[in-house]
Amino acid sequence: MFLDCGCRDISYGLDKAQTTLGKLQEHEIGFHFRTWKAEVLDRKIWYKNQPGIIESIIMGGQLAIMIRPDGIPKFEQLNQFKNDGYAEDDFEDATVKTAMLDPQIYWFRD
């Protein structure tokens, strides 16, 4: 399975499927090519305006990626999450999991 999602009624499900299909077709990664995974793995990106490298792809309906910081010890939290009750030190691993369709990923970094 490439990507799955849930819905409560069929009209919403069809709308969501159409919207997601449009996002996939307009995405920076050419998912319609067989080699799209090779294009994604080890790719240098900007994640929340911070340098990162994609280290793995999670399939099984999630279409998620794991991003590790590149040249920085860990990704900084955004201001709106700084006082959310979790200390930054609570998270041992600096790697972040997010969706490939996350709008906070900028796919082009030299």
C-alpha positions in Angstrom: 0.0 0.0 0.0 1.4 3.4 -1.0 -0.8 5.8 1.1 -4.0 5.3 3.1 -6.3 7.6 5.1 -9.6 7.4 6.9 -12.9 9.2 6.5 -16.4 9.0 7.9 -18.4 9.4 4.7 -17.8 8.6 1.1 -18.0 12.2 -0.2 -15.3 13.4 2.2 -13.2 10.4 1.3 -13.5 11.1 -2.4 -12.6 14.8 -1.9 -9.6 13.9 0.3 -8.4 11.3 -2.2 -8.7 13.8 -5.1 -6.8 16.5 -3.1 -4.1 14.0 -2.0 -3.7 12.8 -5.6 -3.2 16.3 -6.7 -0.5 16.9 -4.1 1.3 13.7 -5.2 1.2 14.7 -8.8 2.5 18.2 -8.1 5.1 17.1 -5.5 8.8 17.8 -6.0 9.5 14.0 -6.0 8.3 12.2 -9.1 6.3 9.3 -7.4 5.3 8.0 -10.8 8.9 6.9 -11.6 10.3 3.6 -10.4 13.4 5.3 -9.0 11.7 7.8 -6.7 13.0 6.1 -3.5 16.6 6.5 -4.7 15.9 10.1 -5.3 14.6 10.6 -1.7 17.1 8.6 0.3 20.1 10.6 1.6 18.7 13.7 0.0 19.7 17.0 1.6 16.6 19.1 2.5 15.5 21.9 4.7 13.1 20.9 7.5 11.5 23.8 9.3 14.3 26.0 7.8 17.0 23.8 9.3 19.4 21.5 7.4 18.5 17.8 7.4 19.1 14.6 5.5 16.5 11.9 4.8 17.7 8.6 6.2 14.8 6.3 5.6 11.3 6.0 4.1 8.4 4.4 5.9 5.9 2.8 3.6 2.9 0.6 4.6 0.4 3.3 3.9 2.2 6.0 5.9 4.5 7.5 3.2 6.6 9.0 6.0 10.3 9.7 6.2 12.9 9.9 8.9 15.0 13.1 8.8 18.3 13.5 10.7 19.9 16.9 11.4 22.8 17.8 9.1 25.6 19.8 10.7 23.5 20.6 13.8 23.1 18.5 16.9 19.3 18.5 16.8 16.3 20.3 15.2 15.2 23.3 17.2 11.6 23.4 18.4 9.3 26.0 16.9 8.4 28.8 19.2 4.8 27.6 19.6 6.0 24.3 21.1 8.7 25.6 23.4 6.4 25.5 26.5 4.4 22.4 25.7 5.4 20.5 28.9 8.1 18.4 27.2 11.7 19.1 27.8 13.9 18.9 24.7 16.2 16.6 26.6 13.3 14.0 26.9 14.0 13.0 23.3 17.2 11.0 23.0 17.2 10.7 19.2 17.6 13.8 17.1 16.0 12.0 14.1 12.4 13.2 13.3 9.6 11.3 11.6 7.2 13.3 9.3 5.0 12.8 6.3 6.5 13.2 2.8 3.7 15.7 2.1 4.7 17.9 5.1 4.6 21.5 3.9 7.5 22.3 6.2 10.0 20.4 4.0 11.8 22.3 1.4 13.2 19.6 -1.0 15.9 21.6 -2.7 19.2 22.2 -0.8 22.6 22.4 -2.4 
